[in-house]
Amino acid sequence: MAITVEDLTRGYGAGKKRIEVLRKYSMKVESGAIYGLLGPSGCGKTTMLKVILGRIRPESGSVSVLGAKVGTPECTVPGSNVGYSPQEIALYEDLTISETLLFHGRLHQMSKDNIVKRQDWLIDFLDLPEPERQIGNLSGGQKRRVSLAVALLHEPKLLLLDEPTVGVDPELRARIWHHLREIADSG
């Protein structure tokens, strides 16, 4: 099982100002599956992803990722087993596309040759501008695609994507979903 969530409860605030976002929520995602969280804004989708990533703790219930409970020493998330593309852009504006991918690749202990090979493929696949372009000079859609490239760079066992195709043209959106289907089918 890639992800197991059991009776997860998570909210924000306290007392009368408390907002319960997730209440006794359970789900299972098998390895090789594409699983979508659907719902209106503010219903807890991003909160769920942050709990799965170990960025915030559940108030009750449990979450296991790739066979280990989140927050335990055995859990490899966060880490190189997961690729995450957040809804909000989280890139260093002063770096170039190439420097961004090199930085993240080295964090995942990739060889420079492998980083360059993946960079070339990702730039072509995601229709990114030349690798020397500074992140701060990219459009919002281009930044979102660089964020997706960072998530895909190290070919993780688990991809968590928060609205990965927002601001992407229909042709590229279809290519992205086709690629996601291919990697899901391969396990």
N, C-alpha and C positions, 0 to 999 in steps of 0.2 A: 504494500500500500504506500502510495506517495505521501498522502496527507490523511490523518484521522483527527477529527475534531469531535469531542464528546461533551455535551452539556455545557458549552462555553457561555459564560456570562461576562459581559464587559460594558462598562458605562463610563461617564465622565461627570465630574462635579460631585457635590455632596448635599445632603439634606433636601430641601425643597427645590434646589437648583440642579439636582442630579438628573441626568438624562441616561436612561438605559438604552444602549445601542443594540446589543446582542443579548438575548435571554435564552439560556439553555439550548443553544444552537448546536446541532450535530451534522456532520457530513463526512463522507469518505471519498477520496479521489484515488483511483487506481493508477499505478504506473502506466505510462503510455496514453493516458486520457487527456483530453482537452476539456476543462471544466470551467464554466463561466458563472460568475456571481452577477446576477441581474437584480436591479431594483432601483428605486428612485434615489436621488441625491440625499445623503444623510442617513441612509438605512443601515450602514455598517460595513459596506464592502471593503473600503480602505482600512478600516479598523481590523477587520478579519485578516487582511494581508499582513498588517503590522504585527498582529499576534502570531501568525504563522512564522514570520521572520524573526520573532523574538524581540522586536523593538518595543513592544508593550506587553505587559503581563495580563493574563486573564484574571478576573476576580474569582471565578470558580470554573470548574471543568478542566479538561486537559486537551492538549494539542500535541500530536506526534508528527514528525516529518521524516520521511525516509527511514522509518522504523525506530526512531528515538524521540523521547519526549523533549519538546522544546525547553531550553533552559538547563538541561542536564549536560554533564561533560561529554556524554556519548553523542549528543546531537551535533551534526555538522552544519547546522544552520543557525546564525548566518555563517557563511563561508563559501568555499569554492563549489560546493554541490548545488548552489542556487544562483540563478541569475534573476535580477529584479530590475524592472523598469517602472519607477514610480509615476504616479499621476502628475506630481509636481516635478519640474525640471531640477535635477540635482547634479549639475556639472560645474566644473571650474571654468569660469568665463575667460580667464587669461590664457588657458591652454589651447592649443590647436586640436583638431580632430585626431591627428596622429599621436600627439602627446597624451591626449585623453585615453586613447586605446592602449598605448604603451604603459601608462601609469596603471590602468586597471589590469592589464595583462600580467604585469610584474607582480601585482598584489596576489594574483592567482598562480604565481610561480610558473608562468608560461615562458618558453624560450623566446628570444627576440625574433628568431626566424619564424616561429609559429605565430607570433603576434602579427608580424608583417603579412604573412600569408592570409590570416583571418581578416586583417584590416583591408587588404586588397579586395577580398571577396565581399565583405560587409559594405564597403563603400560602393561597389558596383551594385550589389543586391538592393541596398536601401536608397540608392540614387542620391548619395551624399556628394557635396562639393569636394574639391581637391583637399587632400589631407592637411595641407598647410594653413587652411582657413581657421581663424581663431573662433572659438565657441561663442564669444561675446558678439561676433559679427554675423551670426547665423540667424535665420528667421525662426520663429517658434516651432514650426513644423520640422525644420532641419534639426533643431536641438532635440526634439522628441525622437527623431530617427537616430541621432547619435546616442541618446539614452538607451534605445532599443539595441543598438550595436554593442554597447557596453554589456547589456544583459546576455546577449548571444555570443560574445567574444570567446569565452572560455568553454563553450559547449557544456553547460552544466546539466546535471541530472534532473533538475527541477527549475522551471521558468515560472516566475510570478510577474504578470504583466498587468498593470493598472491602466486601462484604456490605451493600449499600445498603438491604435491606428487613428486616434483623434488627430485631425489636421493633415491626414495623409490622403493623397488623391486615390480615386477608386482603383486604378490599375495597380498601383503599388500596394494598396490594401489587399487586393486579391493575391498578389505575389507573397505578401507576408503570411496570410492565412494558409496559403498552399504550402509554404515552407514549414509553418508550425504543424500542419497536418503530417508532413513527411517525417519530421523529427519525432512526433508523437507515435507514429506508426512504427518507427524504429525502436521504440521503447523509452 
